[in-house]
Structures are given as structure tokens and as C-alpha cells.
């Protein structure tokens, strides 16, 4: 599909490099036996590819706002509020596949709705792109339902609970690090970590425990990378990753969500770069310990305090999942 696209329009040429990188990363990860990290990178590249092709295949709607709005309305029966409620994802296994499907499922409607306003306030082609994202996410959920039949094994799904307290803990860590000069020099990294925490909180509140756990682990990695030195010995980190892999692959529990994060650390360490070592260190010292803790019974919460009197009201305007 990627190789067959020959468009010379900016919409494609601007997206092509990022898509190619994601697909190449997925191929290398799969060749190295890192199937969960490969699946994540494939899903990211596939989404961008399908969304871009969706916009390219609607030339009339890209050029005319009224035509775009008519197409947006027509798709409401498959992507919008008129779409039947999605079936449960309980049958989707392993856990990493279910987590990625749970991440995608609620974003179908979010990106579909956002596409209309974005198209109206910028250009129709950009609105079409977000509608294409919604369509790609819906396709991924359907694909996950079919994939789970062939990849399911005898391992028991992990017992997941609300991780609201754990999310709040990482949020406190992130806020404690938000001080100059890091808050200025690494502002974009704080934004990425904060966005992942917000998603984790939303998924947890909605009962999408697998998606919440995945985003929580990604947020903990991003937060830890703001403080770890990255000067740990690569060989030592490699040994720790190897030991953690052995632990995760033993026993009867499906730890594929944690394996996805571990494989991210292995891939990063292969780069033999300071950022790669920093990534691996964050995953070894923070992310995976938090995973094991999240599988334990919840600790008793502290006694609730009375409502605090707000000192200031802050209103944030944000684009979906940024």
C-alpha cells in the first residue's frame, strides 16, 4: 500500500517520511523478535498512511468546504454519533493487542468530531485528514478483533484495576520536575508526558484498563527521562533488560503490555546513543517496576481531606490528545 502511493501532492510528500520511518522500525523490530514493539510502530505508521490516503482520495471535498461538510455528515453513520455502540473488547487478546485497540476505540468519535471544526477553521483537507484518522482507528479495532483469534495463547490475562492513584503519583513527579531550566529547555517533553497522563486518566475513568495501563507506562517512561542521567553502562542495562524479559515471559500471566515497553527499551539501547541509554534506564528503573506495582492490590488511600478553596481558575484549550 505504501509503495503503491505515487502522489506528488504536499499532503503525501510531507507525511511520507514519517510513515516510512514507522514501517521500517516495525520491520526491524519484527526481525529482532520484538513483535509487540513492531505492532505498536506498525499501528502508528498504518494510521498515518490510511489517514493521508483518505484525504487524497477526496479531491472534491478537499477543495470545497460545503462538499467536505456533506461527506462528514454522510460518514456519521459509521464514525459519528449515529454509529452503533462498539462491542466489548473482552475477547481481544493478548493484552498488548487489546491495549492498542482500547486506545483506538474511543478516539474514532473524537477525531471524527474534531475533523469538522478543524476543517472549518483551517482548510477542508486537514479536516479530512482527521476524519481519515478516525476511519483508520476504527479499522484497527476491527483488525484487532480478527488478529486475536490467531495470536491468543494459553496465558491468563492480567488482573487490572483502577490505577488512578498511580497516575496521580506520576503526575506529582512530573510537576515536581517542571522547574527552570528544564521547564523551558525541555518543554515539548513535558507536553508529551502530560498528554499521556491525561489519556491514561481518561481511559481509567472510562474503565478501559488496558489502554490506561499502556498510556500510564508510556507517561512514566517520559517522566523518568526528564530526570535519569543516561550515563548507566549499556552492558549493565542490557543485562537488566534480559532478566526482566525472562521474568515477564515466565509463568502463566500475559505480560505483553510490559513486554511492549521492554522491547522499546531494547530497541533504544541498540542505538548506542545517550538518548537510547536514557530510554532504557527509564524503562528499567521506573516503568517496569511501576507495571508490577500496578498489578498488585491497591494500597489503602489516605483519609480524604475537605475540598480545597481554589486560588485561581485556569482554562486550557487543547487539540484532541495533545
C-alpha positions as a LaTeX table, in Angstrom:
\begin{tabular}{lrrr}
\hline
Residue & $x$ (\AA) & $y$ (\AA) & $z$ (\AA) \\
\hline
Unk1 & 0.00 & 0.00 & 0.00 \\
Unk2 & 2.79 & 2.41 & 0.92 \\
Unk3 & 4.87 & 1.61 & $-2.17$ \\
Unk4 & 1.87 & 1.95 & $-4.47$ \\
Unk5 & 1.19 & 5.58 & $-3.48$ \\
Unk6 & 2.63 & 7.84 & $-6.20$ \\
Unk7 & 1.01 & 11.18 & $-5.34$ \\
Unk8 & 3.24 & 14.24 & $-5.64$ \\
Unk9 & 0.93 & 16.45 & $-3.55$ \\
Unk10 & 2.31 & 18.08 & $-0.41$ \\
Unk11 & $-0.16$ & 16.18 & 1.76 \\
Unk12 & 1.60 & 12.95 & 0.78 \\
Unk13 & 5.19 & 14.15 & 0.47 \\
Unk14 & 5.01 & 15.78 & 3.90 \\
Unk15 & 3.70 & 12.58 & 5.53 \\
Unk16 & 5.73 & 10.04 & 3.57 \\
Unk17 & 8.95 & 10.28 & 5.57 \\
Unk18 & 7.31 & 9.72 & 8.95 \\
Unk19 & 5.23 & 6.81 & 7.64 \\
Unk20 & 8.29 & 5.17 & 6.09 \\
Unk21 & 10.19 & 5.51 & 9.37 \\
Unk22 & 7.37 & 3.85 & 11.35 \\
Unk23 & 7.09 & 0.96 & 8.91 \\
Unk24 & 10.87 & 0.46 & 8.79 \\
Unk25 & 11.01 & 0.48 & 12.60 \\
Unk26 & 8.27 & $-2.17$ & 12.65 \\
Unk27 & 10.15 & $-4.37$ & 10.17 \\
Unk28 & 13.40 & $-4.16$ & 12.14 \\
Unk29 & 11.64 & $-4.86$ & 15.42 \\
Unk30 & 9.88 & $-7.89$ & 13.99 \\
Unk31 & 13.16 & $-9.20$ & 12.56 \\
Unk32 & 14.67 & $-8.87$ & 16.04 \\
Unk33 & 11.80 & $-10.84$ & 17.59 \\
Unk34 & 10.21 & $-7.79$ & 19.21 \\
Unk35 & 6.69 & $-8.36$ & 17.99 \\
Unk36 & 4.87 & $-6.09$ & 20.42 \\
Unk37 & 7.01 & $-3.05$ & 19.69 \\
Unk38 & 6.67 & $-3.94$ & 15.99 \\
Unk39 & 2.89 & $-3.97$ & 16.34 \\
Unk40 & 2.88 & $-0.56$ & 18.01 \\
Unk41 & 5.07 & 1.00 & 15.32 \\
Unk42 & 3.04 & $-0.68$ & 12.58 \\
Unk43 & $-0.21$ & 0.68 & 14.01 \\
Unk44 & 1.25 & 4.20 & 14.10 \\
Unk45 & 2.52 & 4.07 & 10.53 \\
Unk46 & $-0.65$ & 2.41 & 9.29 \\
Unk47 & $-2.82$ & 5.13 & 10.85 \\
Unk48 & $-0.86$ & 7.93 & 9.20 \\
Unk49 & $-0.84$ & 6.11 & 5.86 \\
Unk50 & $-4.58$ & 5.41 & 5.84 \\
Unk51 & $-5.49$ & 8.91 & 7.02 \\
Unk52 & $-3.36$ & 10.56 & 4.36 \\
Unk53 & $-4.71$ & 8.32 & 1.60 \\
Unk54 & $-8.25$ & 9.02 & 2.80 \\
Unk55 & $-7.74$ & 12.75 & 2.31 \\
Unk56 & $-6.02$ & 12.26 & $-1.05$ \\
Unk57 & $-8.96$ & 10.23 & $-2.31$ \\
Unk58 & $-11.45$ & 13.02 & $-1.66$ \\
Unk59 & $-10.20$ & 15.76 & $-4.05$ \\
Unk60 & $-13.58$ & 17.49 & $-4.40$ \\
Unk61 & $-14.10$ & 17.60 & $-0.63$ \\
Unk62 & $-10.58$ & 18.93 & $-0.10$ \\
Unk63 & $-11.29$ & 21.89 & $-2.36$ \\
Unk64 & $-14.75$ & 22.86 & $-1.17$ \\
Unk65 & $-15.94$ & 23.32 & 2.42 \\
Unk66 & $-19.59$ & 22.56 & 1.62 \\
Unk67 & $-18.60$ & 19.31 & $-0.09$ \\
Unk68 & $-16.43$ & 18.39 & 2.90 \\
Unk69 & $-19.30$ & 19.03 & 5.32 \\
Unk70 & $-21.63$ & 16.83 & 3.25 \\
Unk71 & $-19.08$ & 14.00 & 3.30 \\
Unk72 & $-18.54$ & 14.48 & 7.02 \\
Unk73 & $-22.30$ & 14.22 & 7.61 \\
Unk74 & $-22.57$ & 11.11 & 5.43 \\
Unk75 & $-19.88$ & 9.36 & 7.47 \\
Unk76 & $-21.76$ & 9.99 & 10.71 \\
Unk77 & $-23.43$ & 6.59 & 10.40 \\
Unk78 & $-20.08$ & 4.81 & 10.51 \\
Unk79 & $-17.83$ & 7.13 & 12.53 \\
Unk80 & $-20.06$ & 9.57 & 14.42 \\
Unk81 & $-22.88$ & 9.61 & 16.93 \\
Unk82 & $-25.16$ & 7.52 & 14.68 \\
Unk83 & $-22.68$ & 4.62 & 14.78 \\
Unk84 & $-23.88$ & 1.65 & 16.84 \\
Unk85 & $-22.09$ & 1.27 & 20.18 \\
Unk86 & $-18.91$ & $-0.79$ & 19.71 \\
Unk87 & $-18.88$ & $-4.31$ & 21.04 \\
Unk88 & $-16.77$ & $-5.18$ & 24.07 \\
Unk89 & $-13.09$ & $-5.87$ & 23.55 \\
Unk90 & $-13.01$ & $-8.60$ & 26.20 \\
Unk91 & $-12.27$ & $-11.25$ & 23.58 \\
Unk92 & $-9.27$ & $-9.40$ & 22.15 \\
Unk93 & $-6.02$ & $-10.97$ & 23.29 \\
Unk94 & $-3.11$ & $-10.79$ & 24.09 \\
Unk95 & $-3.15$ & $-7.83$ & 26.44 \\
Unk96 & $-0.91$ & $-5.60$ & 24.29 \\
Unk97 & $-3.23$ & $-6.00$ & 21.31 \\
Unk98 & $-6.24$ & $-5.22$ & 23.47 \\
Unk99 & $-4.49$ & $-2.17$ & 24.92 \\
Unk100 & $-3.81$ & $-0.73$ & 21.46 \\
Unk101 & $-7.41$ & $-1.45$ & 20.42 \\
Unk102 & $-8.76$ & 0.21 & 23.56 \\
Unk103 & $-6.61$ & 3.26 & 22.84 \\
Unk104 & $-8.04$ & 3.49 & 19.32 \\
Unk105 & $-11.71$ & 2.77 & 20.01 \\
Unk106 & $-12.80$ & 5.99 & 21.80 \\
Unk107 & $-10.64$ & 8.14 & 19.54 \\
Unk108 & $-12.75$ & 7.24 & 16.50 \\
Unk109 & $-15.56$ & 9.55 & 17.57 \\
Unk110 & $-13.17$ & 12.18 & 18.99 \\
Unk111 & $-11.22$ & 12.57 & 15.75 \\
Unk112 & $-14.36$ & 12.42 & 13.62 \\
Unk113 & $-15.94$ & 15.27 & 15.61 \\
Unk114 & $-12.71$ & 17.26 & 15.69 \\
Unk115 & $-12.31$ & 16.92 & 11.93 \\
Unk116 & $-15.35$ & 19.06 & 11.22 \\
Unk117 & $-14.22$ & 22.02 & 13.31 \\
Unk118 & $-10.64$ & 21.70 & 12.13 \\
Unk119 & $-11.76$ & 21.71 & 8.51 \\
Unk120 & $-13.91$ & 24.76 & 9.08 \\
Unk121 & $-11.21$ & 26.69 & 10.90 \\
Unk122 & $-8.24$ & 25.79 & 8.68 \\
Unk123 & $-8.74$ & 24.03 & 5.35 \\
Unk124 & $-11.07$ & 21.16 & 4.40 \\
Unk125 & $-8.15$ & 18.84 & 3.57 \\
Unk126 & $-6.90$ & 18.99 & 7.14 \\
Unk127 & $-10.37$ & 18.21 & 8.43 \\
Unk128 & $-10.49$ & 15.27 & 6.05 \\
Unk129 & $-7.19$ & 14.04 & 7.43 \\
Unk130 & $-8.66$ & 13.79 & 10.95 \\
Unk131 & $-11.74$ & 12.06 & 9.62 \\
Unk132 & $-9.29$ & 9.67 & 7.95 \\
Unk133 & $-7.59$ & 9.14 & 11.31 \\
Unk134 & $-10.97$ & 8.19 & 12.78 \\
Unk135 & $-11.57$ & 5.74 & 9.95 \\
Unk136 & $-8.09$ & 4.22 & 10.35 \\
Unk137 & $-8.62$ & 3.77 & 14.09 \\
Unk138 & $-11.94$ & 2.07 & 13.51 \\
Unk139 & $-10.28$ & $-0.25$ & 11.00 \\
Unk140 & $-7.56$ & $-1.08$ & 13.54 \\
Unk141 & $-10.14$ & $-2.06$ & 16.16 \\
Unk142 & $-11.78$ & $-4.38$ & 13.61 \\
Unk143 & $-8.39$ & $-5.79$ & 12.67 \\
Unk144 & $-7.54$ & $-6.43$ & 16.33 \\
Unk145 & $-10.71$ & $-8.48$ & 16.72 \\
Unk146 & $-9.62$ & $-10.77$ & 13.88 \\
Unk147 & $-5.94$ & $-10.91$ & 14.91 \\
Unk148 & $-6.78$ & $-12.01$ & 18.44 \\
Unk149 & $-8.07$ & $-15.35$ & 17.14 \\
Unk150 & $-4.70$ & $-16.29$ & 15.70 \\
Unk151 & $-2.35$ & $-14.82$ & 18.33 \\
Unk152 & $-4.18$ & $-15.78$ & 21.51 \\
Unk153 & $-2.31$ & $-18.24$ & 23.71 \\
Unk154 & $-2.97$ & $-20.02$ & 26.94 \\
Unk155 & $-1.64$ & $-17.25$ & 29.16 \\
Unk156 & $-4.07$ & $-15.68$ & 31.58 \\
Unk157 & $-4.94$ & $-12.00$ & 31.01 \\
Unk158 & $-3.52$ & $-9.76$ & 33.76 \\
Unk159 & $-5.87$ & $-8.70$ & 36.52 \\
Unk160 & $-6.22$ & $-4.97$ & 36.08 \\
Unk161 & $-7.78$ & $-2.41$ & 38.38 \\
Unk162 & $-8.13$ & 1.34 & 38.51 \\
Unk163 & $-4.70$ & 2.94 & 38.61 \\
Unk164 & $-5.94$ & 6.44 & 39.41 \\
Unk165 & $-3.61$ & 6.73 & 42.43 \\
Unk166 & $-0.62$ & 5.59 & 40.39 \\
Unk167 & $-1.42$ & 8.10 & 37.66 \\
Unk168 & $-1.66$ & 10.84 & 40.26 \\
Unk169 & 1.73 & 9.80 & 41.62 \\
Unk170 & 3.44 & 10.18 & 38.26 \\
Unk171 & 1.63 & 13.49 & 37.79 \\
Unk172 & 3.16 & 14.73 & 41.04 \\
Unk173 & 6.58 & 13.58 & 39.89 \\
Unk174 & 6.15 & 15.41 & 36.60 \\
Unk175 & 5.05 & 18.63 & 38.28 \\
Unk176 & 7.98 & 18.48 & 40.69 \\
Unk177 & 10.35 & 18.41 & 37.69 \\
Unk178 & 8.69 & 21.33 & 35.97 \\
Unk179 & 11.23 & 23.91 & 37.04 \\
Unk180 & 13.65 & 26.07 & 35.06 \\
Unk181 & 15.76 & 25.40 & 33.14 \\
Unk182 & 14.16 & 22.03 & 32.27 \\
Unk183 & 10.66 & 23.53 & 32.00 \\
Unk184 & 11.93 & 25.81 & 29.24 \\
Unk185 & 14.59 & 23.73 & 27.52 \\
Unk186 & 12.57 & 20.50 & 27.51 \\
Unk187 & 9.08 & 21.92 & 27.33 \\
Unk188 & 7.98 & 19.64 & 24.49 \\
Unk189 & 8.94 & 16.56 & 26.53 \\
Unk190 & 6.78 & 17.76 & 29.42 \\
Unk191 & 3.88 & 18.20 & 27.00 \\
Unk192 & 4.22 & 14.64 & 25.68 \\
Unk193 & 4.36 & 13.18 & 29.20 \\
Unk194 & 1.43 & 15.28 & 30.40 \\
Unk195 & $-0.66$ & 14.31 & 27.37 \\
Unk196 & $-0.04$ & 10.61 & 28.01 \\
Unk197 & $-1.06$ & 11.04 & 31.65 \\
Unk198 & $-4.26$ & 12.81 & 30.61 \\
Unk199 & $-5.12$ & 9.97 & 28.27 \\
Unk200 & $-4.34$ & 7.39 & 30.96 \\
Unk201 & $-6.67$ & 9.19 & 33.36 \\
Unk202 & $-9.46$ & 9.35 & 30.76 \\
Unk203 & $-9.15$ & 5.68 & 29.88 \\
Unk204 & $-9.03$ & 4.67 & 33.54 \\
Unk205 & $-12.18$ & 6.67 & 34.29 \\
Unk206 & $-13.91$ & 5.01 & 31.32 \\
Unk207 & $-12.99$ & 1.54 & 32.53 \\
Unk208 & $-10.59$ & 0.89 & 29.63 \\
Unk209 & $-8.00$ & $-0.62$ & 31.95 \\
Unk210 & $-5.63$ & $-1.97$ & 29.28 \\
Unk211 & $-5.42$ & 1.36 & 27.47 \\
Unk212 & $-4.99$ & 3.15 & 30.79 \\
Unk213 & $-2.12$ & 0.89 & 31.79 \\
Unk214 & $-0.32$ & 1.29 & 28.47 \\
Unk215 & $-0.58$ & 5.10 & 28.48 \\
Unk216 & 0.41 & 5.19 & 32.17 \\
Unk217 & 3.57 & 3.21 & 31.44 \\
Unk218 & 4.42 & 5.44 & 28.49 \\
Unk219 & 3.88 & 8.51 & 30.64 \\
Unk220 & 6.08 & 7.10 & 33.41 \\
Unk221 & 8.86 & 6.50 & 30.87 \\
Unk222 & 8.61 & 10.04 & 29.52 \\
Unk223 & 8.56 & 11.48 & 33.04 \\
Unk224 & 11.55 & 9.41 & 34.17 \\
Unk225 & 13.55 & 10.50 & 31.13 \\
Unk226 & 13.38 & 14.06 & 32.44 \\
Unk227 & 15.45 & 13.07 & 35.47 \\
Unk228 & 17.57 & 9.98 & 34.69 \\
Unk229 & 21.15 & 10.68 & 33.72 \\
Unk230 & 21.50 & 8.26 & 30.82 \\
Unk231 & 25.10 & 7.53 & 31.82 \\
Unk232 & 24.44 & 3.98 & 33.02 \\
Unk233 & 26.62 & 1.29 & 31.47 \\
Unk234 & 24.96 & $-0.13$ & 28.36 \\
Unk235 & 26.02 & $-3.69$ & 29.15 \\
Unk236 & 24.51 & $-3.47$ & 32.64 \\
Unk237 & 21.27 & $-2.11$ & 31.23 \\
Unk238 & 21.21 & $-4.90$ & 28.67 \\
Unk239 & 21.61 & $-7.49$ & 31.43 \\
Unk240 & 18.76 & $-5.95$ & 33.40 \\
Unk241 & 16.50 & $-5.94$ & 30.35 \\
Unk242 & 17.36 & $-9.58$ & 29.71 \\
Unk243 & 16.50 & $-10.53$ & 33.28 \\
Unk244 & 13.23 & $-8.61$ & 33.12 \\
Unk245 & 12.31 & $-10.32$ & 29.85 \\
Unk246 & 12.86 & $-13.71$ & 31.46 \\
Unk247 & 10.60 & $-12.71$ & 34.35 \\
Unk248 & 7.86 & $-11.40$ & 32.06 \\
Unk249 & 7.91 & $-14.43$ & 29.77 \\
Unk250 & 7.81 & $-16.98$ & 32.60 \\
Unk251 & 4.65 & $-18.10$ & 34.33 \\
Unk252 & 1.06 & $-18.18$ & 33.14 \\
Unk253 & 0.22 & $-14.45$ & 33.04 \\
Unk254 & 0.08 & $-12.45$ & 29.80 \\
Unk255 & 2.59 & $-9.64$ & 30.36 \\
Unk256 & 2.63 & $-8.45$ & 26.74 \\
Unk257 & 1.91 & $-4.80$ & 27.70 \\
Unk258 & 5.07 & $-4.75$ & 29.78 \\
Unk259 & 6.94 & $-6.62$ & 27.05 \\
Unk260 & 6.00 & $-3.86$ & 24.61 \\
Unk261 & 7.70 & $-1.34$ & 26.89 \\
Unk262 & 10.66 & $-3.63$ & 27.47 \\
Unk263 & 11.11 & $-4.05$ & 23.71 \\
Unk264 & 11.08 & $-0.28$ & 23.36 \\
Unk265 & 13.95 & $-0.19$ & 25.83 \\
Unk266 & 15.84 & $-2.95$ & 23.98 \\
Unk267 & 15.43 & $-1.12$ & 20.68 \\
Unk268 & 16.57 & 2.15 & 22.21 \\
Unk269 & 19.64 & 0.52 & 23.71 \\
Unk270 & 20.56 & $-0.92$ & 20.31 \\
Unk271 & 21.01 & 2.63 & 19.03 \\
Unk272 & 24.11 & 3.01 & 21.25 \\
Unk273 & 23.24 & 6.66 & 21.85 \\
Unk274 & 22.85 & 8.76 & 25.01 \\
Unk275 & 19.09 & 9.05 & 24.41 \\
Unk276 & 18.87 & 5.32 & 23.85 \\
Unk277 & 20.61 & 4.58 & 27.15 \\
Unk278 & 18.42 & 7.16 & 28.86 \\
Unk279 & 15.30 & 5.48 & 27.47 \\
Unk280 & 16.44 & 2.03 & 28.56 \\
Unk281 & 17.36 & 3.31 & 32.03 \\
Unk282 & 13.95 & 4.94 & 32.46 \\
Unk283 & 12.17 & 1.74 & 31.48 \\
Unk284 & 14.34 & $-0.46$ & 33.72 \\
Unk285 & 14.29 & 1.75 & 36.81 \\
Unk286 & 10.82 & 3.33 & 36.65 \\
Unk287 & 8.44 & 1.97 & 34.03 \\
Unk288 & 8.62 & $-1.78$ & 34.63 \\
Unk289 & 8.67 & $-1.52$ & 38.44 \\
Unk290 & 5.51 & 0.61 & 38.14 \\
Unk291 & 3.98 & $-2.10$ & 35.93 \\
Unk292 & 4.50 & $-4.80$ & 38.55 \\
Unk293 & 3.16 & $-2.47$ & 41.26 \\
Unk294 & 0.04 & $-1.77$ & 39.17 \\
Unk295 & $-0.77$ & $-5.49$ & 39.17 \\
Unk296 & $-0.74$ & $-5.65$ & 42.95 \\
Unk297 & $-3.76$ & $-4.91$ & 45.10 \\
Unk298 & $-4.45$ & $-1.21$ & 45.55 \\
Unk299 & $-2.99$ & 0.32 & 48.66 \\
Unk300 & $-5.39$ & 1.98 & 51.11 \\
Unk301 & $-5.84$ & 5.63 & 50.23 \\
Unk302 & $-5.11$ & 8.35 & 52.72 \\
Unk303 & $-8.07$ & 9.81 & 54.57 \\
Unk304 & $-9.85$ & 12.27 & 52.27 \\
Unk305 & $-9.46$ & 15.93 & 53.05 \\
Unk306 & $-12.07$ & 18.59 & 52.71 \\
Unk307 & $-12.40$ & 20.41 & 49.40 \\
Unk308 & $-9.65$ & 22.95 & 48.81 \\
Unk309 & $-10.54$ & 26.52 & 48.04 \\
Unk310 & $-9.31$ & 27.27 & 44.53 \\
Unk311 & $-6.78$ & 30.08 & 44.36 \\
Unk312 & $-7.06$ & 30.56 & 40.61 \\
Unk313 & $-9.06$ & 29.19 & 37.70 \\
Unk314 & $-7.09$ & 28.14 & 34.61 \\
Unk315 & $-8.79$ & 27.40 & 31.29 \\
Unk316 & $-6.85$ & 25.30 & 28.78 \\
Unk317 & $-7.76$ & 24.92 & 25.14 \\
Unk318 & $-6.29$ & 21.75 & 23.64 \\
Unk319 & $-6.48$ & 19.71 & 20.47 \\
Unk320 & $-7.53$ & 16.06 & 20.93 \\
Unk321 & $-4.82$ & 14.02 & 22.66 \\
Unk322 & $-2.07$ & 16.64 & 22.53 \\
\hline
\end{tabular}
